[in-house]
Amino acid sequence: MKEPTPILQGRAHEGDLELSADVLVVGSGAAGAVAAKILAEAGRSVIVAEEGGYVPPEEYARFRPTEAMRRMYRDGGTTTALGVGDTPFMSVLAGRTVGGSSVLTGGVVFRIPEHILYHWSTDLGLEEMAPERLEEAYRSVEEESHVETVPVEMQSQSTVLFAEGAKRRGFSLKPMQRNTRGCRGSSRCNFGCPHRAKMSVDVTYLEKARRMGTQVIADCRIERIEIRGGKAVGARGRLLRADGSRAGRVRVHARKVVVAGSALSTPILLQRSGVGRWSKAVGRNLSLHPGARVTALFDRDVSAWKGALQSAYSDDFEREGITLNSVFAPVNVLAATLPGSGAEFARYTSRMRNLAAFGVMVHDAGGGRVWRLPGGDALITYRMARKDKAKLVKGIRILAETFFLAGAREVFL
C-alpha cells in the first residue's frame, strides 16, 4: 500500500510557503476530511489547511486529559458562548488539531431523525434531504468509519443503574452506535483514544486522502479567501509557531476552495473575505444543542469509568426535542464539577467510586451568533429560546428522577 503523503507542520517550516492545487480544503475535521478524500478519489490534487497542530495517534494515546485539552482543543478547552439575557455561559468544546473535533468526541454516530428530514425535505423544500436519498451516503460513512453497535457488556455500571431507573419510570434505553474498532472501555474518548480504537477522520478519511497524494498542512491559519470575478481562486494565511504566534506567510492557488472550518471558524473566514455581506446572515443562527449532565451518588461501588464513555441513549422524548445520552468523564475532570469546597468537596471526591452520571441534550432553535472582533478573533453569543429552556429543565428532571428510582442517595444538577 502506498505510503501517505507526509504532513507538513508549519511550526517546523522556515520562511514563507506558496503552493498550488486543484482544490484547497480549509479544515481537516469531519467535513474537510471527507471532502478531501472524495476529491482525491476523483483525481483532483488537494491541499488541506489545518489551523491546529498535528498529533499522531500514538502520541495522543499517551496524553493525560489535561494535556489533550491543552494540545488539541480550541482555546485549551475553554471556548465559551456568552449567555445573553438570563441564558447561562455555555462551554463549547471544539477540536483544533489534524482530524478536528472527530478526534475528541465520544464517537457517537446518529442518523438524522426522520421527522427532522421530513421537515427539511417537505416544509423547506430540500428534496435531496429525504431519508431515501441519504441512504447511500449513510452506508458509505458507516462503512468507512466502522460504525458498530456498542455491546451490552461494554456498558458501565453507571449506565446499567440508569437503565434500571428508566425501566421503573417507563422509558427505555437503546444501544449506541459509534465509530470504533476494538474499544476496551477506558472512558477516555473525549481526550483521544488511548488504544487507537476510535475511527476518527485522522485515521480513516484523511489517511486515505493522503495515500492518494493529498497534502495536509498543519499549523496553517487561512485568513482570507482570494476572490476574482466572483470566484474563489485560492487563499492567503500564516503558518503558526507552537505557541500560536504567526510565522511565515502562506499562499495557496486553487481552482476551488472548500471552507470546512466548523460553525465557529467558518463565519469569521467568510466575513474576512467579504463573503455574505449582502445577506448579513453569516455567523447567525448558530445551533449548539445545549446539554447538561446529572451526577448521582450511590451507596454501592459504581466505578463508572469502567466501560464505554457513551454506550446507550433514549429517544423516547425525541418528539419533544430531548435526547438522553450515557456519558462519564475521567475522574479528575468530573471532580471539577462537584459541589462545595473544603471538607464538603473532599467528602464527594473521596467517593468517586460511588458516582454515576447521565446526560441530556436538546434540539435548539439556533439562538447563537459568531461575531468577528477587531483583530479577527471570534466572539460567540447565545440566547436560549424559552421553549429550549423548558426542554432542558425537563430533561434534567427526568435524569434526576430516574437516578432516584435506581437507588441514588443524592443527585447533583
N, C-alpha and C positions, 0 to 999 in steps of 0.2 A: 504493500500500500504506500502511496506517495506520502512523503513527509510533509507536514503542514508548513505553510509559509511562516517564518519567524515573526513574532510580534515586535514591532518597532516601539521601544519605550522612549518617550520623549524626554524623560528625565536624564537619560544617558546619551542623548544626541547633542552634539555640539553644533551651534550655528543654526541657520535657517533651513527650511525644508520646502521644496517645491515638487509636486507630483501631479500626474495625470491619470485619469481612468475614465471608463465609460460612465460609471455611476459612483457618486460619493454617498455613503450612508452615514448620517450623524447619529451616533448612539449605538451601543453594542448589546443592548438588553434584548428582551423577548421579541420586540418588533423589529429592531435593526438587524439582529442576527438571522431571523427568518428571511427578511428581505434580502440580505446578503447571500444566503445560500441559494435562494430561488434564482437570483440574478446570475450567480456564478454558474448554476446548472444550465442557464440559458446561453452561456458562452460569453457573458459580459465581464469585462475587467472591473473589479470592485475595490474600493478603499473604504474601510470602516474607521471612523474617527471616534475615539472614546476619551471623554474628559478625565475619567478615573484612571488609576494605575492598573498594572497587570499583576495579579497574584495567582501563581499556578495552584491548581487543586491540591497538590502535595504539600504546599506551603500553608494555605488557609486551613487545611485539615488539622494543623497543629496549633492554630490560634486559640487563645482564651477569648471568651465573648467580648471582653473589653478591647482586646487587640483587634478583633474583627470589626468592631464598631469604629475604631479609630482609623483603620486602614481601608475599609471597604464601604462604609456608609457615607452618604452625603452629610456634610457638617458633623461628622463623627457621631451620627445618630441623634443629633439634637434639632433637626429640622422641625419647625413648629408652624402650624397655621394659627394666626392670631384670631381669637374669637371676637366677633362683632356683636355688640349688644350684650345679652346675657349668655351667649354661647361661650363655653369654656375654651381655653387653649387646647389645641389638639396636636399630639405628637404624630409626625408623618415620617415613617421610616422609608428611606429610599436608598438604593444602591448607587455607588459611584466607583465602579470597577469594571474591568472587562467581563462581560456577561450580565452587567446591570443588576437589577433587583432580583432576577431569577436565581442568582447565586445565594440570596439571603432570605428567600421566602420559605414557608413550610412545605413547599412542593405541591400544594393543593391545586387540583385541576378540576374546575367545574365547566360543564357545558352551559351555555346561556339558557336560563329557564325559558320554556316555550311560550309562556304567556307574555314575557318581555319581547321575544321575537315577533309574536303576533302583533303586538302594539307597534313595533318598528315597521314591520312589513305591510300592515293593513292601515293603521291610523296615520303613519308618517310617510307611507308610500315607498318605503325602501324594500322593494320586492326581492332584491338579491339576498336579503337577510331572513327570508323564510326558512324554517327548520330544514326542509328537504334540500334547499340549495346549499346548505352549510355542511351536509353530512360528509361529503368527500374531504373537505378541509378538516373537520373534526378528526376523522380517521387518520389522516396524514399526520396531524400533530400528535395524536395519541400514540401512533406507532413510532414516530421519530423520537419522542420524549420518553418512551417506555412507560406510558401511563398504566398503572395497575391498582387493583383494589387492596386496601390495607387489610391484612388478615386479622381475624378476631384476636389471635394470640399476641398481636402487636399492640393491642390496646392497653394503656396504662391502667392502674387501679383507680386513678382519678376518673377516667372515662367510664370504667365499669361501675363505679359508685354512682356517677351521674346517670347512667343508663337505668340503674335500679330506681332512682328517684323519678326519672322520666316515665317509667312504666307505671308507677303509682300515681303520677299526675295526669296520665292519659295521653302521652305522646311518645314517639319512638325515635330511635337513632338509626342512621344508615351508615354503612362503612364508607370511608373517604376514598376518593381516587387521588393518587399522587404520582408524580413523575420520578419514580425511584427504581433502583435495581440493587438488591442486596442490602436493604435497610436493616440496621441492627438495633434500632430503637434507642438511640442515645439522646433524643430530645434536644438536639443542637442545630436543627435545620436553619434557624434564623441567623446563624453565625458562620455558615459554611460547613458542609457536611464533613465530619472527621473521618468518614470511611469512604468518601468519594462515591456514595450511593445515590446522591441526588442527580438526576439527569437535567441539570440546568443548561442553558444555551451555550455556556462557555465550553462544555464538553460534548455538545451534540451539534446543533446547527452551525455554530461558529467554527468549531473544529473541522466540520466537513467543508465549509466555505473556504477555510484556509488551505485545505488539501487541494482545492480546485484553483488556488492561486490568489485568493482574496488577501489583500494586505490590511492588517489591523494596526492602527497607530494608537497606542495608549498615551496617557498624559497629554492629550491634544484637545484643547478647547476651541471649537469653532465659534467665532464671534460674529461673523457676518456672511450671509449668502450673497454671492455676486450675481446680479441680475442685469441682463442686457436685452432690450427689446421685449420685455415682459417674460423672459425665460431665464431660469437659473443656469449659470454656466460654470459654477464652481463655488468656492468659499475661501475665506481667509480666517486665520486664527493664530493662536500662540501655543507653543509647547510649554509644559509646566514642569517645574522642578519638583522634587519630592516634598518640599514644604508648601507647594501650591503657588509659589511665585512664578511670574511669567518669565520665559526664557526666549528661545528663538521664534521667529515668525514662521507661519505655515501658510502655504497657498496650494490649493488643490484645484486643478482644472478638470471639469467633468461635464458630460452632456446632460446628465440628470442628477438631481440631488434629492435624496430621501431623508426627511427630517424625522428622526425617531428618538428624540431626546427626552422622552417621558412628558407627562402632563405638567410637570413642574418646570422643566428647562426649555421645552419646545416653544412655548409662547414668548419667552424672552428673546430667543434667537430670531423668531419671526418678526418681533417688534423692532429689534435692532436692524433688521434687513428691510424694513419698510413694508412688510407684507401684512395685509389686513387692515390698513389704515381706513379704507372706505367703509368697512363694516363695523369697526370698533368692537368686534366680537372676540378678538384674540386675547386669551387669558381669562375670559369669563366662563361661568357655568362649570367650574371645577367640581367634580364629584369625588368624594373621599370614602364612601360607605363607612361612616363613623362606627367605631366598635368599642366595646368595653369588656372587661373581664371581672368575674366574681370569683374570689378565692374563699375556700371553705376549710374550717378547722375540724378535724375528726379526732376521736379518742384513739383510733386504731392507726397502725402504720400504713401509710399510703405509698410512700416513696414514688411520687408521681413522675419522676424523671426517668423511670424505667419503662420504656415503651416509646411508640411513635409520638412525636410532638403533636401532630394532628392526625387523628385516626377515625373520627366519627363526626357526624353532623345531623342536624334535624332541619328539614324543610317543611315541617308541619305548619309553620306560621309564615311561610313564604308569601302567601297572598296578601299578608299584612305588611310585607316589606321587611320581615325579620328572619334572619338565619342564625342558628346556633351552631357553634363550632367548638370542638375539643381543642384545647391549647394548654401548653405548660411552658415554662421558661426555666433556664438554668437557675439554680437557687440563688446565686449572687445577684442576678437580675430581678428575680421575684422578690427578694428581700427588700429591695429599694422601694417596693410598692406597699409594703406592710405598714399598718398604722402605728402611731405612738412614737415615743422616744425614750431613751434611758432604759429603765427596768421593764417598762411595758413592751418596748420594741424587742428587748432581749428575750422576753417571755415567748414572743411569737417566733423569733428567729431560731430559738432553741428547739422549736417543734416543727422544723421544716419537713420532717418525715410524715407529719400528720396533715399536711396541706394538700388540697385538691383544687383544681381550677377548671373553669369552662368559660367560653366567650360568646359574645353576641355581636352581630353587625347588622346595620340597617341599610336598605336601599334608599339612598337620599335623593333630594331634589336638585342637587348641584348648586349649592349655595356658596361655592368658593370662587376666589379670583386670584390670579397671579399678576402682580404688579411689577413693572420694571422700575427700579430705583435709579437715581443718579449714580453713574458709575457702572451701571449694568447689572447689579445684583437683583435678586428676586425677593419680593415680599409676598407671602401667602396670607390671605384673609379668608375667613369662613363665617357665614351666618347660617346657623342651622334653622331650617323651617320648623314651625310649631308642630306640624304633624310628625316630623322626624324625631323631635324631642320626645314626643309621646311614645313613638315606637321604641326608642332606646330605653326609656324608663320601663316600659312594659317588658322588654327583653331582659333587663336587669332583674326585675321582679320574678320573672319565670325562672331564671337561673338560681336565684336565692331560694325560692320556694322548693325547687327541685332538689337542691342540696340538703335542705332541711328534711325533706321526705326521705332522703338517702341516709339520714342519721347524723348530719353535721351538727356540731355543738355551736359554732359561730360561723357567720359569713362576713366577708369584708367586701364592700361595694366599691 
